[in-house]
C-alpha cells in the first residue's frame, strides 16, 4: 500500500524516524526528516525532531539552531520566534 498521499503519511514519516533513532541509524532518520517539505503539516514537528538529533546525538549546535530558523522562515509568529530564542539559549 502506498502511503504517500494518505492521511497517515505524517504519522508514518515520524514513526519511521523514531524507529531509525532507536536502531541508532541516525543518518537515515536525518534523511527522512530532511525530506519533509515546508508545506507538509508535520514540517514543524519534523524540524524539532531533527533539531533534537543534531543537539543530543550529533552535538552540532549550529545545525540545531538552523532547524528552528527554518521553522521561523516558514511561519514567523511569536511561538516560533520564542522557540528559536530558546534554542539559542540551549546551546
N, C-alpha and C positions, 0 to 999 in steps of 0.2 A: 504494500500500500504506500502511495506517495503522500507524504505529509506536508509537502512544500506549500500547498495552498489551503491547508486545513486550518480550522480554528485552534488546533492544538500545536501548531508549528512552534510557537514561542516556548511553550512548556517543554516540548521535545528538545529544542535547542539548549535550554538551560539545564535540563536533566542530563543530556549528553555531556555537557561541560562538567557538571558535578561528577559524573562517572569517571571522566578522564582525570579530574583533580584527585579523586580518591585512589585512582590507579597510578598516581604520580606521573601521568602523561601530561605535563604542564603545557608542552608545545602544542599538542592537539587541542587542548582546552582554549589556549590563546587563539589559535587559528579559527576555531568555531566562533568565539566571541567577536573576533575582528570582522567576520563575515556578516554580522548583524548590521543591516542598513539603518541610517538615521531615521528613515520613515517607518521602520518597524516599531510595533507597540512595546517591544521589550528592549529597545535600544538603551534606555537609561539603566535598566537592571543589568544588562549585559556589560555596559561600561563600568558600572560599580563592581561587578564581579571581576572584570578584567583588572581594575584598579587594585582590588584585594590581592589578586595573584601577583601583580607587579610589586606590591609592597611587602607582602608576607612570605611569598615563595621565592621570588627572584631578587628582592632587596633593591629595586630600581625606583627610587623616589621620583625621578623626573617623569618616567612613564606613568607612575601612579597619578601624579597631578595632571598629566596630559589627558587622562581619561575623563577627569572632571571638567577640564577645559572643553573637551568635545561635547559634553552634556550641555554646558553653558552656551556653546556656539549653536547648538540645535534649538535650545529654548532658554532664552535669557529671562529668568524670573528670580524672585527673592530666594526661593527654596534652592534652586540650582547654584546661585551665587554663594549662598550660605554653605552649601556642600563643598564648593571649590575653596572657600576660605578655610573651612575645617581641614580640608586635605592638605593645604599648605602648613597649617599648624601641626598636623600629624607627623610631618617629616622632620 
